Amino acid sequence: MREEIINTKNTALAQIMDAVAEEELERLRIEYLGRNGKINNLLSRIKELDPSERKNLGSLINESKKTIEDAIKQRINEFTSKSISGSEWFDLSIPGILPRIGNLHAQTKVLTKILDIFSFLGYRIADGPEIEKDYYNFEILNFPKDHPARDAQQTMFFDTTGTKNKPGELIPRTHTSAMQGRIMEKTKPPFRVVVPGRCFRYEQVDASHGVDFWQVEGFAVDEDIRFTDLLGTIDFVLRELFGQGVKIRFATTFFPFVEPGVDTYISCTACNGKGCGFCKRSGWSEVMPAGMIHPNVLNACKIDSEKWRGFAFAIGLSRAVCLKYQIDDIRILYNPDIRILKQY
Ligand code: DAH
């Protein structure tokens, strides 16, 4: 009988542990501890035993009964405390935990705005490779090999040892103007296109220079495009971007792929042109070089320069972002800290 008592207790404990609902525990309580339950049944058989065994086995049954009772109580507690704690902790009035959400980068915001302005003016948006052939970056743009105008582009070069490429054949592009040739070669005029993208130059990194920066190149080719169309386009775009009150100044300059070429300056957005630390006391900032596309470039792209004319321009995007938000160090644009990004 000793074995039977121990087995009964162990089976009861196993069933109690496996119970998944309170009702099941109640059922087990009746099955084992009820008036006609298994424990009482064992107790009633005590008197059939040899008197020498009665005491020991009697107390074994009582211990088992106690163990089963305790186990049932403990499991019932578990069920009730779960449902109590559920209702205690689920307080609808407690404010939730705000998930940390990101923020568009200042440059993404300004770029989107620029592309919106050009879409409004009927420009198509194109994308091109950051690693470019010397041919598109320079040659087709009227920069012959060894021409001193290449010096201004501070080109970086790849180590081509052990590759099939000749040194200098492929380069990290120095400007998005490199897309002029790629697009003009394949597209029949008239067209208007803008090309945003990342460019690379061998620069000493400081507050206003980085080894990589963004430009938005743009160009339009049509039958009767004039220099004043270019100036009007620049004027419209810069006022849309920096506000109608911004002052704009043009100065002639040289780029091999345009003739004439202009540099466009806007009055400093921080001091309104008076001169401050942000504009290095000049009151002006150069944002948009431009010009009429050189006939050599049109001809190299198989566009008849007797029939078609065009203008081209580039917005220095990183510079424009700094001017728009009065950021006095371009390196801030490369810092991914969300506390910085959230300010713009
Ligand atoms: N690609 C020139 C540079 O990065 C900028 C530029 C000047 C682009 C005049 C143009 C332009 O389209 O007409 O230095």
Boltz pocket constraint, residues with backbone or C-beta under 6 A from the ligand:
constraints:
  - pocket:
      binder: B
      contacts: [[A, 174], [A, 175], [A, 176], [A, 177], [A, 217], [A, 218], [A, 255], [A, 258], [A, 261], [A, 262], [A, 289], [A, 290], [A, 291], [A, 292], [A, 311], [A, 312], [A, 313], [A, 314]]
      max_distance: 6.0
